Amino acid sequence: MDGTLEDRPEAGRYEYRVAGGLAYVTYERRPGLTTLCYAKVPDELAGAGVGSAMARAVLEEERRRGNRVRPTCGFIAAFLARHPEFHDLEAQ
């Protein structure tokens, strides 16, 4: 599902806007490392692929910034496990 990703550093989260709602991923950022803490998709959008599209957009943005990621969010960790194209982003 296509959406628009916006970084909201003042709120400590990425927001992913799609028709019908707003999903987000909270984070904590240090130079070179972003900890992805919690992902939320509105109930009315559950099962529509919004979470996966958002996770992909967030990871692509972190790659573009040159950051590594540490997923403490179970959803993001599971997404990473299923998508080897993002394994290089995981902090050790």
N, C-alpha and C positions, 0 to 999 in steps of 0.2 A: 504494500500500500504506500503510495507516494505521500510524502509530507514535507514539511519545512523544519529544519533543525536550527535552533537558535541557542547560542551559549549565553547564559545569564549568570555571570560570575558573582554578581551581588547577591544572588539567591543560592549560589553553589549548585547549579543544576543546568542541564541541557533540557530544553523544551522542544518537543516534537509535535507540531500542529498538523492535524489532518482534518478533513471534512468530518464534522461531528464530534470533535473533541481535542483534548490536549493531553499528551502523555509526557512523561519526564524521567530523567535519570539524574539522581543527585550524585555529587562528587566532592572529593577533596583533592586539591591540586597543589603540588610542589613542583619546583623546576624539574622538568623531564619525567615526571610521574603523576598520573592521575588515578586515584582510587575511585572506582565506580561503586557506589554504596547501595543504591536502592533504585529500582525501576518500577514505575507505576503506569499502567494503562487503564483508562476508565472502563468500568464494567461493560458499558454499552459497546465498546470496541474490542472486547476480549474475543480471541479466536479469529480475528480478521487479518492477522499478520502485522499489526501495528507494532507490537513489541519487537519482533525480529527486524522490521524495517528501521525502527529507531535504533536498535543495538548496532546494526550495520552502519547507519549514518554517524553515530557517536564514535565508533571505532575508526571509521574512515577519517573523521575530523581529528581524532587524536593522532593518527598516522601522519596526517598533513602537518600537524604542529610539531612532529618529531618526538612525541611523548610515548612512554611505555604506559601500560595500564595494569592495575591490580584490581581484579573484580572481587569485591566482597558481597556483591549482590548475586544470589543464586541464579537468577534468570540470565544475567550477563555471563556468568561463569559457564553455564550450560550452553549458551550461544557460542561462546569461544571454543568450547570442547567440540562442537559440531562443525566448526568452520575453520579448517586448517589455514586458510588464507590470512587469518588474523593471529596465528600463534606467535609470530615474530614480535607482536606488540606486548605480550605478557611479560611483566617484570618477574625476575627470579627471586 
